[in-house]
Structures are given as C-alpha cells and as structure tokens.
C-alpha cells in the first residue's frame, strides 16, 4: 500500500544507512531529503532503478505493438531480422530519427523519441534484454536518477551524431550515417560508457572491464551485420561517458538528480506525442 511514513527511521535512498524519516540531510553521504518525504520505503520497493526498467520496457513494447498494429503490411517482408517489422511510415509518425526526419522535416526532437521505437521483433527483444541487464547495474553505481539522465543524454548525442553523419556522409561507404533510425541501442551504449567510466573513477573495475568488453563485441557486430547504426552506437557511448564524467559516480546522488530524471522522462514522452501530432497532417 502507498502509505507515507511520518515517524521513525528509513534507509537512505543514496548510501543505504538508517536516517530519520524527517531528516533534511543524510549525516553520512550528505544527500538532501534522504527519506523522500516519508515515501522512501515505497520507492525502494521498486528496486535500485526505481522502476525505470519496467517503465521503459513496457513503454517500448506498447509503442512497438501500436506501430506494428497500425499497418501490418510489412510484418513478414524482411526476413529474420525484419520479422514483425512496423512500416517505416508508422515509425516516422511516432518519432523515428535520422537525417531525413531531423533535417528534411525539421523534427529535431526525434533524437529523444527514436530510442523508444523499434524496427522488429528481434530488435526490441535484444535491446530490452540489454536494458534489463545494464540499467540496474548503472543505477547501482550512479543512482536511479542519474542513470535516467545518462540514458537520455546518450540518446540525444547518439541520434544527433547519426543524423549529422547521415546528412554529410550519406555517400561514404562504411561510415555513412543514418537517414532513418530507431532503437534503444544508442542509450544502451551510453549505459556501457557510464559503467566504463565508473571503473576509471574508482568504482568496480570488474564491471567496468565487462562493460568495455561488451562495447567492443557489440561494435564488432555492428560493422559485420547490415543495417546497424554505428554512429548512434558510438555517439551514445560518448554521450553516456561524458555525462557520467560530469555527474561523477563517486559523489552521492541528490534530489535534484531525481527531479531532472523526471523531466527527462517527461521530455521523452512529450517527444513521442509531438511526433504524432505534427506527423498526422503529413499523412492526409
């Protein structure tokens, strides 16, 4: 039951030590409002990631089903990797990114919305598996709020870089960007970048090395398999790494980080809504 605790002690949302439920600042780690107005026990029941993984997974699945159901005509026309693929027009409508949407149609906000869309059953399946593995680990290192901020920054940098490369390097073999792109892989690489930096900053070297190995393996597959947006992957890794460096995993997470994370999620949802509202007139 969602019930506020007004007396006694709670576990600090940042360092995990006991603090007074009405205490303004944790005496151990310095985080402000460690009891989250008495709702800390409820939020902790959501897990280290405060429910972000389930929210992201559910949202991506819903959007995938909607984009597929609106036009089922290409669901079985792309081989194994294109199995149950939504039609490109539906992905565009809901916020696909790339050189064409961003520069051709001025839909710059799609650098946020594209991370919530997927182009096929295998695409969303593999991406959600990676999210469920990497997001909790990142939340453990940085806190749930900063993990969401890193995820969002990686999406913006990854799809922004891919769109730029798609505009200026469209005819260059092997390094061309994307004219049209979707998927959570850009922010997934951002989580890898954040985990790599945490090890360099003094966190778990084992997790950092494992993340580095994952990034290298996925990058190799990106150059071997067709249709992989390597610019989004590389940009996502860079965006996640730089944001992690700015946030500093060794410093405690603050309430401001949680507020910014909520804003990031609101902007991502808003970008999908804006894509639909501005895209519908183009289909008439």
Steps between C-alpha positions, in 0.01 A plus 500: 500500500624851412524638852717782626722436801508800733700370798798278569791418272534406133784381282675787319421482129864580414739328743268238654555597867223572748385862527209675665196515275475879546876561477590771247850372419659155539779530756706237316484586129358852506207430266206732554161361604623140535155380612320642193225661711434168671448308176850350485382147600256499208756621249755247623245226436520597133863391496833673460380653173172630657297315240664661196582168333140379521371838385738509205435139401124540523502828306720360223283188467181708485642731233631202304161329504320822406733582208473140378122477539430826317644356179575128487585494130877457539499277807633195316692657215851549639638155575612396848628842608193667355250263659194688628637836391281810525466694178746789460216752476372395842845529654535845344161599641597403855845658493770320302819703474775533239603749234163490321273570801739742674622706205247418230192557717644703788402239759801566725330360810514150354850459649297425815202307363698264273645316800151377593419351158616175340508356153429134560444218746868407535592867520282575800568161659877538506488865602270439793722215620797739500299767682396256770861400550675838483251747648490345851881480506524866398240598760705321766808701405338840444150486647173470311467870422846535351455177307193649326694821428784297345253296296336816366828679422629195312184494289536867406870478416471163324210586272624856454838375377338235282273759340794733430699216347198401294482854363869556422634147449208335325703388200813386682532119532533348848471833685170629367253609763131423514230661295241322713567332835331369816588286802620504858852396403636857508411554868601139573850589381472806725447272800809305394697824480384596849603162642841527334553844652395385847790256500744770392367726777556238768193278489484132419779420254339162428171655388689768307709244313194288426321806361803580286504146364127520422551829317782359287306183413187695408706744294653212303156355433391847392754503218432140398119508488306712250269778607675580830519868595861518616496878527213479750691235695822698507322825580298331772815363662663845483192674639468252786870517584513880504178534699627243751821699534305818566267332752789322681404153631706556816276789610164418663182536300286800594131575479575734210611199298165332557316815398707531181438129429123554520539794261701279263226238497235767447697640206536152348126436529431849369725439200291198398176695544641795303612264223149362463331840514731655241517185287130432455444794259773359274295183445183675388 
